[in-house]
Amino acid sequence: MFVFSKIKSESFPIQVTVCFFSIGTILFIACLLVPLDTELLILAFTYVFIAALTSTIIILKLIYIFITVPYRRLKTGQELAALLTNFPIAALYFFIIYNQNNLF
């Protein structure tokens, strides 16, 4: 219960990061447990596309805030770093699923 109350007190970009990471990890584990399930792979790739698009929009807004609001640079930089960590993790998940299922 402590973890959820701590996440609630964080800023929106941090909440989005934790949410996207959690759902992505659940989908990744599901793809590992049920290989070659076409519906699950389509759902996972659709989720990754939507999450990447949403994260990109939030990142652009954070970059704008980082440039225009000098007194929030430390907090905005931390939020940017947290959001940017999801991209390499998603790429790693994709690489593992790609190699496991011999996609394309």
DSSP file with accessible surface (Angstrom, degrees, kcal/mol):
  #  RESIDUE AA STRUCTURE BP1 BP2  ACC     N-H-->O    O-->H-N    N-H-->O    O-->H-N    TCO  KAPPA ALPHA  PHI   PSI    X-CA   Y-CA   Z-CA
    1    1 A M     >        0   0  187      0, 0.0     4,-1.8     0, 0.0     5,-0.2   0.000 360.0 360.0 360.0 -32.8    0.0    0.0    0.0
    2    2 A F  H  >  +     0   0  154      1,-0.2     4,-2.1     2,-0.2     5,-0.2   0.885 360.0  55.2 -62.0 -38.7    2.9    2.3    0.7
    3    3 A V  H  > S+     0   0   92      1,-0.2     4,-2.4     2,-0.2    -1,-0.2   0.922 107.5  48.5 -63.4 -43.8    4.2    2.1   -2.9
    4    4 A F  H  > S+     0   0  141      1,-0.2     4,-2.1     2,-0.2    -1,-0.2   0.896 111.1  49.5 -67.0 -37.4    0.8    3.2   -4.3
    5    5 A S  H  X S+     0   0   66     -4,-1.8     4,-1.1     2,-0.2    -1,-0.2   0.873 111.1  50.8 -69.7 -32.5    0.5    6.2   -2.0
    6    6 A K  H  < S+     0   0  108     -4,-2.1     4,-0.5     2,-0.2     3,-0.3   0.914 110.2  49.0 -69.0 -40.0    4.1    7.2   -2.9
    7    7 A I  H >< S+     0   0   46     -4,-2.4     3,-1.3     1,-0.2    -2,-0.2   0.897 106.5  57.0 -66.5 -37.9    3.3    7.0   -6.6
    8    8 A K  H 3< S+     0   0  164     -4,-2.1    -1,-0.2     1,-0.3    -2,-0.2   0.841 103.4  54.1 -61.1 -32.4    0.1    9.1   -6.2
    9    9 A S  T 3< S+     0   0   92     -4,-1.1    -1,-0.3    -3,-0.3    -2,-0.2   0.594  93.4  92.6 -81.4  -8.5    2.2   11.9   -4.6
   10   10 A E  S <  S-     0   0   59     -3,-1.3    -3,-0.0    -4,-0.5     2,-0.0  -0.315  86.3 -90.1 -80.4 168.7    4.5   12.0   -7.6
   11   11 A S     >  -     0   0   29      1,-0.1     4,-2.2    -2,-0.1     3,-0.3  -0.238  41.1-100.2 -74.8 166.1    4.1   14.3  -10.7
   12   12 A F  H  > S+     0   0  130      1,-0.2     4,-2.7     2,-0.2     5,-0.2   0.897 119.6  52.7 -57.5 -46.5    2.2   13.3  -13.8
   13   13 A P  H  > S+     0   0   13      0, 0.0     4,-2.3     0, 0.0    -1,-0.2   0.898 110.6  48.8 -60.6 -35.5    5.2   12.4  -15.9
   14   14 A I  H  > S+     0   0   32     -3,-0.3     4,-2.5     2,-0.2     5,-0.2   0.911 110.9  50.1 -68.9 -40.3    6.5   10.1  -13.2
   15   15 A Q  H  X S+     0   0   66     -4,-2.2     4,-2.6     1,-0.2    -1,-0.2   0.917 111.0  49.4 -62.4 -42.0    3.1    8.4  -12.9
   16   16 A V  H  X S+     0   0   15     -4,-2.7     4,-3.1     2,-0.2     5,-0.3   0.918 110.2  51.6 -62.8 -43.0    2.9    7.9  -16.6
   17   17 A T  H  X S+     0   0   13     -4,-2.3     4,-2.5    -5,-0.2     5,-0.2   0.943 112.5  44.3 -59.4 -48.6    6.4    6.4  -16.6
   18   18 A V  H  X S+     0   0   48     -4,-2.5     4,-2.6     2,-0.2    -1,-0.2   0.922 115.3  49.0 -64.8 -41.6    5.5    3.9  -13.8
   19   19 A C  H  X S+     0   0   61     -4,-2.6     4,-2.6    -5,-0.2     5,-0.3   0.947 113.5  45.0 -63.8 -49.6    2.2    3.1  -15.5
   20   20 A F  H  X S+     0   0   37     -4,-3.1     4,-2.4     1,-0.2     5,-0.2   0.900 114.5  49.4 -62.8 -41.4    3.7    2.5  -18.9
   21   21 A F  H  X S+     0   0   85     -4,-2.5     4,-2.4    -5,-0.3    -1,-0.2   0.932 112.5  47.6 -64.1 -43.3    6.6    0.5  -17.5
   22   22 A S  H  X S+     0   0   55     -4,-2.6     4,-2.2    -5,-0.2    -2,-0.2   0.947 115.5  42.7 -64.6 -49.0    4.2   -1.7  -15.4
   23   23 A I  H  X S+     0   0   70     -4,-2.6     4,-2.6     1,-0.2     5,-0.2   0.916 114.6  51.7 -65.2 -41.7    1.8   -2.4  -18.3
   24   24 A G  H  X S+     0   0   14     -4,-2.4     4,-2.4    -5,-0.3    -1,-0.2   0.901 109.8  49.1 -61.6 -40.0    4.7   -3.0  -20.7
   25   25 A T  H  X S+     0   0   30     -4,-2.4     4,-2.7     2,-0.2     5,-0.2   0.907 110.2  50.8 -67.9 -39.5    6.4   -5.5  -18.4
   26   26 A I  H  X S+     0   0  119     -4,-2.2     4,-2.4     1,-0.2    -2,-0.2   0.934 112.7  46.1 -62.6 -45.0    3.1   -7.4  -17.9
   27   27 A L  H  X S+     0   0   25     -4,-2.6     4,-2.5     2,-0.2    -2,-0.2   0.894 111.4  53.1 -64.2 -38.4    2.6   -7.6  -21.7
   28   28 A F  H  X S+     0   0   30     -4,-2.4     4,-1.9     2,-0.2    -2,-0.2   0.941 110.3  46.3 -61.6 -46.7    6.3   -8.6  -22.1
   29   29 A I  H  X S+     0   0   85     -4,-2.7     4,-2.4     1,-0.2    -2,-0.2   0.912 111.6  52.2 -64.0 -40.1    5.9  -11.5  -19.6
   30   30 A A  H  X S+     0   0   30     -4,-2.4     4,-2.1     1,-0.2    -1,-0.2   0.909 108.6  50.5 -62.6 -40.9    2.6  -12.5  -21.3
   31   31 A C  H  < S+     0   0    4     -4,-2.5    -1,-0.2     1,-0.2    -2,-0.2   0.840 111.2  49.3 -66.6 -31.5    4.4  -12.6  -24.7
   32   32 A L  H  < S+     0   0   61     -4,-1.9    -2,-0.2     1,-0.2    -1,-0.2   0.884 113.7  45.1 -72.4 -38.0    7.2  -14.7  -23.2
   33   33 A L  H  < S+     0   0  132     -4,-2.4    -2,-0.2     1,-0.3    -1,-0.2   0.800 122.3  36.0 -75.8 -30.9    4.7  -17.2  -21.6
   34   34 A V  S >< S-     0   0   73     -4,-2.1     3,-0.9    -5,-0.2    -1,-0.3  -0.698  83.9-167.7-123.1  78.0    2.5  -17.5  -24.7
   35   35 A P  T 3   +     0   0   66      0, 0.0     3,-0.1     0, 0.0    -3,-0.1  -0.299  66.5  16.6 -69.9 151.9    4.8  -17.4  -27.7
   36   36 A L  T 3  S+     0   0  121      1,-0.2     2,-0.9    -5,-0.1     3,-0.1   0.751  77.0 147.2  60.8  28.7    3.4  -16.9  -31.2
   37   37 A D    <>  -     0   0   54     -3,-0.9     4,-2.4     1,-0.2    -1,-0.2  -0.849  33.6-161.9 -91.7 106.8    0.0  -15.7  -30.1
   38   38 A T  H  > S+     0   0   90     -2,-0.9     4,-2.6     1,-0.2     5,-0.2   0.889  85.2  51.0 -60.5 -43.7   -0.9  -13.3  -32.9
   39   39 A E  H  > S+     0   0  140      1,-0.2     4,-2.4     2,-0.2    -1,-0.2   0.908 111.6  48.0 -62.8 -41.0   -3.6  -11.4  -30.9
   40   40 A L  H  > S+     0   0   26      2,-0.2     4,-2.8     1,-0.2    -1,-0.2   0.911 111.8  49.6 -66.8 -40.7   -1.3  -10.8  -28.0
   41   41 A L  H  X S+     0   0   18     -4,-2.4     4,-2.7     2,-0.2     5,-0.2   0.913 111.3  49.0 -65.4 -40.0    1.6   -9.6  -30.2
   42   42 A I  H  X S+     0   0  101     -4,-2.6     4,-2.4     2,-0.2     5,-0.2   0.933 112.5  48.5 -64.0 -43.3   -0.8   -7.2  -32.0
   43   43 A L  H  X S+     0   0   99     -4,-2.4     4,-2.5    -5,-0.2    -2,-0.2   0.934 112.7  48.5 -60.7 -43.9   -2.0   -5.9  -28.6
   44   44 A A  H  X S+     0   0   13     -4,-2.8     4,-2.5     1,-0.2    -2,-0.2   0.922 112.8  46.2 -65.8 -43.4    1.6   -5.5  -27.4
   45   45 A F  H  X S+     0   0   68     -4,-2.7     4,-2.3     2,-0.2    -1,-0.2   0.881 112.4  50.9 -69.2 -35.6    2.8   -3.6  -30.5
   46   46 A T  H  X S+     0   0   70     -4,-2.4     4,-2.6    -5,-0.2     5,-0.2   0.925 110.7  49.5 -63.9 -43.4   -0.3   -1.4  -30.4
   47   47 A Y  H  X S+     0   0   41     -4,-2.5     4,-3.1    -5,-0.2     5,-0.2   0.927 110.2  50.4 -60.6 -44.6    0.4   -0.6  -26.8
   48   48 A V  H  X S+     0   0   67     -4,-2.5     4,-2.7     1,-0.2     5,-0.2   0.915 110.9  49.4 -61.6 -42.4    4.0    0.2  -27.5
   49   49 A F  H  X S+     0   0  136     -4,-2.3     4,-2.4     2,-0.2    -2,-0.2   0.948 114.3  43.9 -62.4 -47.4    3.1    2.5  -30.3
   50   50 A I  H  X S+     0   0   91     -4,-2.6     4,-2.7     1,-0.2     5,-0.2   0.917 115.1  49.2 -65.1 -42.3    0.5    4.4  -28.2
   51   51 A A  H  X S+     0   0   11     -4,-3.1     4,-2.8    -5,-0.2    -1,-0.2   0.910 112.1  48.4 -64.3 -41.1    2.9    4.5  -25.2
   52   52 A A  H  X S+     0   0   33     -4,-2.7     4,-2.4    -5,-0.2    -2,-0.2   0.916 112.7  48.0 -66.0 -41.5    5.7    5.9  -27.4
   53   53 A L  H  X S+     0   0   94     -4,-2.4     4,-2.1    -5,-0.2    -2,-0.2   0.946 114.5  45.5 -63.9 -46.6    3.5    8.5  -29.0
   54   54 A T  H  X S+     0   0   52     -4,-2.7     4,-2.3     1,-0.2    -2,-0.2   0.922 113.6  49.6 -63.0 -44.2    2.1    9.6  -25.6
   55   55 A S  H  X S+     0   0    4     -4,-2.8     4,-2.8    -5,-0.2    -1,-0.2   0.890 108.5  53.6 -63.1 -38.6    5.6    9.7  -24.0
   56   56 A T  H  X S+     0   0   62     -4,-2.4     4,-2.5     2,-0.2    -1,-0.2   0.917 108.6  49.0 -63.4 -41.7    7.0   11.7  -27.0
   57   57 A I  H  X S+     0   0  108     -4,-2.1     4,-2.0     2,-0.2    -2,-0.2   0.935 113.3  46.5 -63.0 -44.2    4.3   14.3  -26.5
   58   58 A I  H  X S+     0   0   21     -4,-2.3     4,-2.7     1,-0.2    -2,-0.2   0.908 111.1  52.8 -65.6 -39.2    5.0   14.5  -22.8
   59   59 A I  H  X S+     0   0   17     -4,-2.8     4,-2.6     2,-0.2    -1,-0.2   0.921 107.7  50.9 -62.9 -43.0    8.8   14.7  -23.4
   60   60 A L  H  X S+     0   0  109     -4,-2.5     4,-2.1     1,-0.2    -1,-0.2   0.916 111.3  48.4 -61.3 -40.8    8.3   17.6  -25.9
   61   61 A K  H  X S+     0   0  131     -4,-2.0     4,-2.5     1,-0.2    -2,-0.2   0.918 111.3  50.1 -65.2 -41.2    6.2   19.5  -23.2
   62   62 A L  H  X S+     0   0    6     -4,-2.7     4,-2.8     2,-0.2    -2,-0.2   0.879 108.3  52.5 -66.2 -36.4    8.9   18.8  -20.6
   63   63 A I  H  X S+     0   0   71     -4,-2.6     4,-2.1     2,-0.2    -1,-0.2   0.924 109.4  50.0 -63.5 -41.1   11.6   20.1  -22.9
   64   64 A Y  H  X S+     0   0  151     -4,-2.1     4,-2.5     1,-0.2     5,-0.2   0.935 113.0  45.8 -61.9 -45.0    9.5   23.3  -23.4
   65   65 A I  H  X S+     0   0   33     -4,-2.5     4,-2.6     1,-0.2    -2,-0.2   0.908 109.8  55.3 -64.0 -40.9    9.1   23.7  -19.6
   66   66 A F  H  < S+     0   0   79     -4,-2.8    -1,-0.2     1,-0.2    -2,-0.2   0.890 114.0  40.7 -59.0 -38.8   12.8   23.0  -19.1
   67   67 A I  H  < S+     0   0  110     -4,-2.1    -2,-0.2    -5,-0.2    -1,-0.2   0.899 123.2  36.2 -77.5 -40.3   13.7   25.8  -21.5
   68   68 A T  H  < S+     0   0   64     -4,-2.5    -2,-0.2     1,-0.2    -3,-0.2   0.701 112.4  53.9 -93.1 -20.8   11.2   28.4  -20.4
   69   69 A V    ><  -     0   0   33     -4,-2.6     3,-1.4    -5,-0.2    -1,-0.2  -0.821  60.2-179.4-118.9  91.6   10.9   27.9  -16.6
   70   70 A P  G >  S+     0   0   83      0, 0.0     3,-1.4     0, 0.0     4,-0.2   0.840  77.2  58.8 -63.2 -33.7   14.4   28.1  -15.1
   71   71 A Y  G 3  S+     0   0  201      1,-0.3     4,-0.2     2,-0.1     3,-0.2   0.633 105.8  50.7 -75.3  -8.6   13.5   27.5  -11.5
   72   72 A R  G <> S+     0   0   88     -3,-1.4     4,-2.7    -7,-0.2     5,-0.3   0.241  76.5 108.0-107.0  14.0   11.9   24.1  -12.4
   73   73 A R  H <> S+     0   0  107     -3,-1.4     4,-2.6     1,-0.2     5,-0.2   0.878  76.2  50.2 -64.6 -39.7   14.9   22.7  -14.3
   74   74 A L  H  > S+     0   0  133     -4,-0.2     4,-2.1     2,-0.2    -1,-0.2   0.965 116.1  40.8 -63.8 -51.1   16.0   20.2  -11.7
   75   75 A K  H  > S+     0   0   75      1,-0.2     4,-2.3     2,-0.2    -2,-0.2   0.917 117.0  49.2 -64.3 -42.5   12.6   18.6  -11.3
   76   76 A T  H  X S+     0   0    0     -4,-2.7     4,-2.6     1,-0.2    -1,-0.2   0.904 109.6  52.4 -65.2 -38.7   11.8   18.8  -15.0
   77   77 A G  H  X S+     0   0   26     -4,-2.6     4,-2.5    -5,-0.3    -1,-0.2   0.897 109.3  49.5 -63.4 -39.0   15.2   17.2  -15.8
   78   78 A Q  H  X S+     0   0  106     -4,-2.1     4,-2.3     2,-0.2    -2,-0.2   0.905 111.3  49.0 -66.3 -40.4   14.4   14.3  -13.4
   79   79 A E  H  X S+     0   0    5     -4,-2.3     4,-2.3     2,-0.2    -2,-0.2   0.905 111.5  49.8 -65.2 -41.2   11.0   13.8  -15.0
   80   80 A L  H  X S+     0   0   23     -4,-2.6     4,-2.6     2,-0.2    -2,-0.2   0.922 110.3  49.9 -61.4 -45.8   12.6   13.8  -18.5
   81   81 A A  H  X S+     0   0   55     -4,-2.5     4,-1.2     2,-0.2    -2,-0.2   0.909 110.4  50.4 -61.3 -41.7   15.2   11.3  -17.4
   82   82 A A  H  < S+     0   0   23     -4,-2.3     4,-0.5     1,-0.2     3,-0.4   0.931 113.2  45.3 -63.2 -44.3   12.5    9.0  -16.0
   83   83 A L  H >< S+     0   0    0     -4,-2.3     3,-1.2     1,-0.2     4,-0.4   0.896 109.7  55.0 -66.7 -38.8   10.4    9.1  -19.1
   84   84 A L  H >< S+     0   0   86     -4,-2.6     3,-0.7     1,-0.3    -1,-0.2   0.744  94.9  68.4 -69.8 -20.4   13.4    8.6  -21.4
   85   85 A T  T 3X S+     0   0   73     -4,-1.2     4,-1.2    -3,-0.4    -1,-0.3   0.756  89.3  65.4 -70.4 -20.9   14.4    5.4  -19.5
   86   86 A N  H <> S+     0   0   20     -3,-1.2     4,-2.5    -4,-0.5    -1,-0.2   0.809  91.0  63.9 -70.6 -28.7   11.3    3.6  -20.9
   87   87 A F  H <> S+     0   0   73     -3,-0.7     4,-2.2    -4,-0.4    -1,-0.2   0.947 104.6  42.0 -65.3 -48.9   12.5    3.8  -24.5
   88   88 A P  H  > S+     0   0   82      0, 0.0     4,-2.4     0, 0.0    -1,-0.2   0.888 114.7  52.9 -66.3 -32.4   15.6    1.6  -24.1
   89   89 A I  H  X S+     0   0   53     -4,-1.2     4,-2.6     2,-0.2    -2,-0.2   0.935 109.7  47.8 -65.8 -43.5   13.6   -0.8  -22.0
   90   90 A A  H  X S+     0   0   38     -4,-2.5     4,-2.6     1,-0.2    -1,-0.2   0.904 111.2  51.4 -63.3 -38.9   10.9   -1.1  -24.6
   91   91 A A  H  X S+     0   0   58     -4,-2.2     4,-2.6     2,-0.2    -2,-0.2   0.911 110.1  49.1 -64.7 -40.2   13.6   -1.7  -27.3
   92   92 A L  H  X S+     0   0   96     -4,-2.4     4,-2.4     2,-0.2    -2,-0.2   0.930 111.4  49.0 -63.9 -45.6   15.1   -4.5  -25.2
   93   93 A Y  H  X S+     0   0   45     -4,-2.6     4,-2.6     1,-0.2     5,-0.2   0.923 112.1  49.3 -58.6 -44.5   11.7   -6.1  -24.7
   94   94 A F  H  X S+     0   0   88     -4,-2.6     4,-3.0     1,-0.2     5,-0.2   0.924 110.0  51.1 -62.0 -44.1   11.0   -5.8  -28.5
   95   95 A F  H  X S+     0   0  119     -4,-2.6     4,-2.3     2,-0.2    -1,-0.2   0.914 111.9  46.7 -60.1 -43.1   14.4   -7.4  -29.3
   96   96 A I  H  X S+     0   0   63     -4,-2.4     4,-2.2     2,-0.2    -2,-0.2   0.940 115.5  44.5 -66.2 -46.3   13.8  -10.3  -26.9
   97   97 A I  H  X S+     0   0   10     -4,-2.6     4,-2.4     1,-0.2    -2,-0.2   0.912 112.4  53.8 -65.8 -39.7   10.3  -11.0  -28.3
   98   98 A Y  H  X>S+     0   0   83     -4,-3.0     5,-1.3    -5,-0.2     4,-1.0   0.930 113.0  42.1 -59.4 -47.9   11.5  -10.6  -31.8
   99   99 A N  H  <5S+     0   0   77     -4,-2.3    -1,-0.2    -5,-0.2    -2,-0.2   0.842 114.2  51.4 -70.9 -33.0   14.2  -13.2  -31.3
  100  100 A Q  H  <5S+     0   0   75     -4,-2.2    -2,-0.2    -5,-0.2    -1,-0.2   0.903 121.2  31.5 -70.4 -40.0   12.0  -15.6  -29.4
  101  101 A N  H  <5S-     0   0    9     -4,-2.4    -2,-0.2    -5,-0.2    -1,-0.2   0.436  98.5-129.4 -99.7  -1.0    9.2  -15.6  -32.0
  102  102 A N  T  <5 -     0   0  134     -4,-1.0    -3,-0.2    -5,-0.2    -4,-0.1   0.947  39.3-167.9  49.3  54.4   11.3  -15.1  -35.2
  103  103 A L      <       0   0   29     -5,-1.3    -1,-0.1    -6,-0.2    -5,-0.0  -0.340 360.0 360.0 -72.5 155.9    9.1  -12.2  -36.3
  104  104 A F              0   0  199     -2,-0.1    -1,-0.2     0, 0.0    -2,-0.1   0.819 360.0 360.0  63.2 360.0    9.2  -10.7  -39.8
